[in-house]
Amino acid sequence: MPDDLWLAAPEDAYAQWQREEATGADRRAFADQSIVQHRSMFSRFNDYLIAHHASVASYGADHLDGFFAELAQDCSPGTTTRLRYLKLIDRLTRHLVNIELRADNPAAQMLVNESWPEDEPTPIYLSSEDDARLQAVCVATEGAAFKELRNTAIVALFLASGVTAAELRQLRLDDLDVAGGRPTVFVDKHGPRIARRVPIDAFAVDVLRDYHDARRRIQCATQWLFIATAAGKPMQPDTMLKCVRAALKRAGLTAADESPRLLRNTYGRRHIVAGKTNEQVSSLMGLSSHRTATRLRQTVEAG
């Protein structure tokens, strides 16, 4: 990858670096879901730098202070959001120092004074009010082009079924059943997550039915439910990320993590508020333990 791509198109450079080189503390490549989340986080940091006439090659400690002050407005107390952003920026900046695009790493000193909280971190989610605002934009508009309908349907399915980005990417046409009175989506086993059939929340049914009809009319060599091209290529993580960010913007919302994970957590919390048990919510989300559901329930009980 040419080093000047970090200056010309930093989000493209970050995406390529994540795919080809970046690893975590255990030197392993990041999982698909983590990559999607990291791109969302980097995009927000990069947007801040652009707005303040800086770049990944020129930002300083003052830019970090300003960014984290702005980020704090979207973070609930007790979350690890600040630390996760700081670790991401530190990892990125160490890489830029290694390729001699930077001479220093302002994030390193800040990281020395940070530590993970002893308690379980609070998951990022949309409040019930903001959830309703996002649901309101998950509708098909008359005369919408296929791409616009597809992008809306992607966000609607994330928010209405709690699937992960990796799971959504692997869905096939027949996995989405919108013909019956209770539409569902079948999610095959993916990594540690169990296979499941998930009822689709009512607000998303119409747009998903419209999209399913439109997708069936497209003849291509694959059976992927969501396709990136007319030839039938599956969706890419960064495209799904952009769909989520665009929908949040249409709803007038911002969050510390504007990725599919935000919508997945919001889905789980919605069902806890509706009275489901931790076991039921974990089953809907394909989780073998109740850890995530327990953490989401704590946010409801704290309110």
C-alpha positions as CSV (number, residue, x, y, z in Angstrom):
1,M,0.0,0.0,0.0
2,P,1.5,3.4,-0.9
3,D,2.1,5.5,2.2
4,D,0.6,8.6,0.6
5,L,-2.8,6.9,0.6
6,W,-3.0,7.8,4.3
7,L,-3.0,11.4,3.2
8,A,-5.1,11.2,0.1
9,A,-7.8,8.7,1.3
10,P,-7.2,7.8,5.0
11,E,-10.4,5.8,5.3
12,D,-9.5,3.7,2.3
13,A,-6.0,3.3,3.7
14,Y,-7.3,2.2,7.1
15,A,-9.6,-0.3,5.6
16,Q,-6.8,-1.8,3.5
17,W,-4.5,-1.9,6.6
18,Q,-7.2,-3.6,8.6
19,R,-7.6,-6.3,5.9
20,E,-4.0,-7.0,5.2
21,E,-1.8,-6.1,8.2
22,A,-3.5,-5.0,11.5
23,T,-3.5,-7.4,14.4
24,G,-4.6,-7.3,18.0
25,A,-2.5,-7.7,21.2
26,D,-2.4,-11.5,20.6
27,R,-1.0,-10.9,17.1
28,R,-4.1,-12.4,15.6
29,A,-6.1,-10.8,12.8
30,F,-9.3,-9.1,13.9
31,A,-12.7,-10.7,13.4
32,D,-15.0,-9.4,10.8
33,Q,-17.3,-7.8,13.4
34,S,-14.3,-6.0,15.1
35,I,-13.1,-4.7,11.7
36,V,-16.5,-3.2,11.0
37,Q,-16.5,-1.5,14.4
38,H,-12.9,-0.3,14.1
39,R,-13.7,1.3,10.7
40,S,-16.6,3.1,12.2
41,M,-14.5,4.4,15.1
42,F,-11.6,5.5,12.8
43,S,-14.1,7.2,10.5
44,R,-15.4,9.3,13.4
45,F,-11.8,10.2,14.4
46,N,-10.9,11.1,10.9
47,D,-14.0,13.3,10.5
48,Y,-12.9,15.2,13.6
49,L,-9.4,15.7,12.2
50,I,-10.7,17.0,8.9
51,A,-13.1,19.4,10.6
52,H,-10.2,20.7,12.6
53,H,-7.8,21.0,9.6
54,A,-5.6,18.1,10.7
55,S,-4.8,14.6,9.4
56,V,-3.5,11.3,10.7
57,A,0.0,12.5,9.9
58,S,-0.3,15.9,11.6
59,Y,-2.6,15.6,14.6
60,G,-1.3,16.4,18.1
61,A,-2.2,16.0,21.7
62,D,-4.5,19.0,21.5
63,H,-6.5,17.3,18.8
64,L,-6.8,14.2,20.9
65,D,-8.0,16.2,23.9
66,G,-10.6,17.9,21.7
67,F,-11.8,14.7,20.1
68,F,-12.3,12.9,23.5
69,A,-14.1,16.0,24.9
70,E,-16.5,15.7,22.0
71,L,-16.8,11.9,22.3
72,A,-17.7,12.2,26.0
73,Q,-20.9,13.9,25.0
74,D,-22.1,10.6,23.4
75,C,-20.8,8.2,26.1
76,S,-22.7,7.0,29.2
77,P,-20.7,6.9,32.4
78,G,-18.9,3.7,33.1
79,T,-18.3,2.7,29.4
80,T,-14.9,1.8,27.9
81,T,-15.5,3.8,24.8
82,R,-12.7,6.3,25.5
83,L,-10.2,3.6,26.2
84,R,-11.2,1.6,23.1
85,Y,-10.8,4.7,20.9
86,L,-7.5,5.5,22.5
87,K,-6.1,2.0,22.0
88,L,-7.3,2.1,18.3
89,I,-5.6,5.5,17.7
90,D,-2.4,4.3,19.5
91,R,-2.3,1.2,17.4
92,L,-2.8,3.2,14.2
93,T,-0.3,5.9,15.1
94,R,2.4,3.3,16.0
95,H,2.0,2.0,12.5
96,L,2.3,5.4,11.0
97,V,5.5,6.0,13.0
98,N,6.8,2.6,11.8
99,I,6.3,3.6,8.1
100,E,7.9,7.0,8.9
101,L,4.7,9.0,8.1
102,R,4.9,10.4,11.7
103,A,7.7,11.1,14.1
104,D,5.7,10.8,17.3
105,N,2.7,9.1,18.9
106,P,0.6,11.5,21.1
107,A,-1.7,8.7,22.0
108,A,1.0,6.6,23.7
109,Q,1.4,8.8,26.7
110,M,-2.3,9.2,27.2
111,L,-2.7,5.4,27.2
112,V,-0.1,5.0,30.0
113,N,-2.6,6.7,32.4
114,E,-5.6,4.6,31.3
115,S,-6.8,1.2,32.5
116,W,-9.7,-1.1,31.9
117,P,-12.5,-0.8,34.6
118,E,-12.8,-3.7,37.0
119,D,-16.5,-4.0,36.3
120,E,-18.1,-5.2,33.0
121,P,-18.1,-2.4,30.4
122,T,-21.5,-0.9,29.6
123,P,-22.5,-1.8,26.0
124,I,-23.3,1.0,23.5
125,Y,-26.9,1.2,22.5
126,L,-29.6,3.7,21.4
127,S,-32.1,4.8,24.0
128,S,-35.7,3.7,23.4
129,E,-36.5,7.2,22.1
130,D,-33.6,7.2,19.6
131,D,-34.4,3.6,18.7
132,A,-37.9,4.8,17.6
133,R,-36.4,7.6,15.6
134,L,-34.1,5.2,13.7
135,Q,-37.0,2.8,13.1
136,A,-39.0,5.7,11.6
137,V,-36.4,6.0,8.8
138,C,-36.3,2.3,8.0
139,V,-39.1,2.6,5.5
140,A,-39.2,2.3,1.7
141,T,-39.7,5.5,-0.2
142,E,-41.9,5.4,-3.4
143,G,-39.8,5.1,-6.5
144,A,-36.6,4.4,-4.6
145,A,-33.7,2.9,-6.7
146,F,-32.7,-0.7,-5.8
147,K,-29.5,0.5,-4.1
148,E,-31.4,2.9,-1.8
149,L,-33.9,0.2,-1.0
150,R,-31.1,-2.3,-0.3
151,N,-29.3,0.1,2.0
152,T,-32.5,0.8,4.0
153,A,-33.3,-2.9,4.2
154,I,-29.8,-3.6,5.6
155,V,-30.2,-1.2,8.5
156,A,-33.8,-2.4,9.1
157,L,-32.7,-6.0,9.4
158,F,-29.8,-5.1,11.7
159,L,-32.2,-3.2,14.0
160,A,-35.1,-5.7,13.7
161,S,-33.3,-9.0,14.2
162,G,-30.0,-8.3,16.0
163,V,-27.9,-10.1,13.4
164,T,-24.2,-9.3,13.2
165,A,-22.5,-7.8,10.1
166,A,-20.8,-11.1,9.3
167,E,-24.2,-13.0,9.6
168,L,-26.0,-10.5,7.4
169,R,-23.4,-10.8,4.7
170,Q,-23.9,-14.6,4.5
171,L,-27.7,-14.5,4.3
172,R,-29.3,-16.1,1.2
173,L,-32.6,-15.2,-0.4
174,D,-34.5,-18.1,1.1
175,D,-33.2,-17.3,4.6
176,L,-35.6,-14.3,4.7
177,D,-39.2,-15.5,5.0
178,V,-41.6,-12.6,4.5
179,A,-44.5,-14.6,3.0
180,G,-46.2,-15.7,6.2
181,G,-48.0,-13.8,8.9
182,R,-44.9,-13.7,11.1
183,P,-41.8,-12.9,9.0
184,T,-38.5,-14.4,10.1
185,V,-34.9,-14.6,9.1
186,F,-32.9,-17.8,9.4
187,V,-29.3,-17.2,10.6
188,D,-26.9,-20.1,10.1
189,K,-24.2,-20.9,12.6
190,H,-21.3,-18.5,12.4
191,G,-18.3,-19.0,14.6
192,P,-19.4,-19.4,18.2
193,R,-22.9,-18.1,17.5
194,I,-25.6,-20.7,17.2
195,A,-28.0,-21.2,14.3
196,R,-31.4,-19.6,14.9
197,R,-34.6,-18.4,13.3
198,V,-35.4,-14.9,14.4
199,P,-38.8,-13.2,14.2
200,I,-38.5,-9.8,12.5
201,D,-39.8,-6.9,14.5
202,A,-42.9,-5.4,13.0
203,F,-41.5,-2.0,12.0
204,A,-39.1,-3.6,9.4
205,V,-41.5,-6.0,7.8
206,D,-42.7,-3.8,5.0
207,V,-39.3,-2.5,3.8
208,L,-37.9,-6.0,4.0
209,R,-40.8,-7.4,2.0
210,D,-40.3,-4.7,-0.7
211,Y,-36.6,-5.4,-0.8
212,H,-37.1,-9.2,-1.0
213,D,-39.4,-8.8,-4.0
214,A,-37.0,-6.4,-5.7
215,R,-34.0,-8.8,-5.0
216,R,-35.9,-11.8,-6.5
217,R,-36.4,-9.8,-9.7
218,I,-32.6,-9.6,-10.2
219,Q,-31.2,-12.6,-12.0
220,C,-27.6,-13.2,-11.0
221,A,-25.2,-16.1,-10.4
222,T,-25.5,-16.0,-6.6
223,Q,-28.2,-16.3,-4.1
224,W,-27.0,-13.8,-1.6
225,L,-29.8,-11.8,0.0
226,F,-27.9,-8.6,-0.1
227,I,-25.7,-8.0,-3.1
228,A,-23.1,-5.3,-3.9
229,T,-23.3,-5.6,-7.6
230,A,-25.6,-6.8,-10.3
231,A,-23.2,-9.8,-10.8
232,G,-24.2,-10.9,-7.3
233,K,-21.1,-10.1,-5.2
234,P,-21.8,-10.1,-1.4
235,M,-21.8,-6.9,0.6
236,Q,-18.5,-5.6,2.0
237,P,-18.2,-4.6,5.7
238,D,-17.4,-1.0,5.0
239,T,-20.4,-0.6,2.7
240,M,-22.7,-2.0,5.5
241,L,-21.0,0.4,7.9
242,K,-21.8,3.4,5.6
243,C,-25.4,2.2,5.5
244,V,-25.7,2.4,9.3
245,R,-24.0,5.8,9.5
246,A,-26.2,7.2,6.7
247,A,-29.4,6.0,8.4
248,L,-28.3,7.4,11.8
249,K,-27.7,10.8,10.1
250,R,-31.1,10.7,8.4
251,A,-32.6,10.1,11.9
252,G,-30.6,13.0,13.3
253,L,-28.6,10.7,15.6
254,T,-25.0,10.3,16.6
255,A,-23.3,7.6,18.8
256,A,-19.8,6.8,19.9
257,D,-19.9,3.6,17.9
258,E,-21.9,4.0,14.7
259,S,-21.6,0.4,13.5
260,P,-23.9,-2.6,13.2
261,R,-23.0,-3.6,16.8
262,L,-24.9,-0.5,18.0
263,L,-28.0,-1.7,16.3
264,R,-27.5,-5.3,17.6
265,N,-27.3,-4.1,21.2
266,T,-30.3,-1.8,20.7
267,Y,-32.3,-4.8,19.4
268,G,-31.3,-6.9,22.5
269,R,-32.1,-4.1,24.9
270,R,-35.5,-3.4,23.2
271,H,-36.5,-7.0,23.9
272,I,-35.4,-6.9,27.5
273,V,-37.5,-3.7,28.0
274,A,-40.4,-5.7,26.4
275,G,-40.1,-8.3,29.1
276,K,-38.0,-11.1,27.7
277,T,-35.7,-13.0,29.9
278,N,-31.9,-13.0,29.5
279,E,-32.1,-16.6,28.2
280,Q,-34.7,-15.6,25.5
281,V,-32.7,-12.5,24.4
282,S,-29.4,-14.6,24.3
283,S,-31.2,-17.1,22.1
284,L,-32.5,-14.5,19.7
285,M,-29.0,-13.0,19.4
286,G,-27.4,-16.5,18.9
287,L,-25.4,-16.3,22.1
288,S,-24.4,-19.3,24.2
289,S,-23.9,-17.3,27.4
290,H,-26.1,-14.6,29.0
291,R,-23.2,-12.2,29.5
292,T,-24.4,-9.6,26.9
293,A,-28.0,-9.9,27.9
294,T,-27.0,-9.3,31.6
295,R,-25.1,-6.2,30.7
296,L,-27.9,-4.8,28.6
297,R,-30.4,-5.5,31.4
298,Q,-28.2,-3.6,33.8
299,T,-28.7,-0.5,31.6
300,V,-32.4,-0.9,31.9
301,E,-32.4,-1.4,35.6
302,A,-30.0,1.6,36.1
303,G,-32.5,3.8,34.3
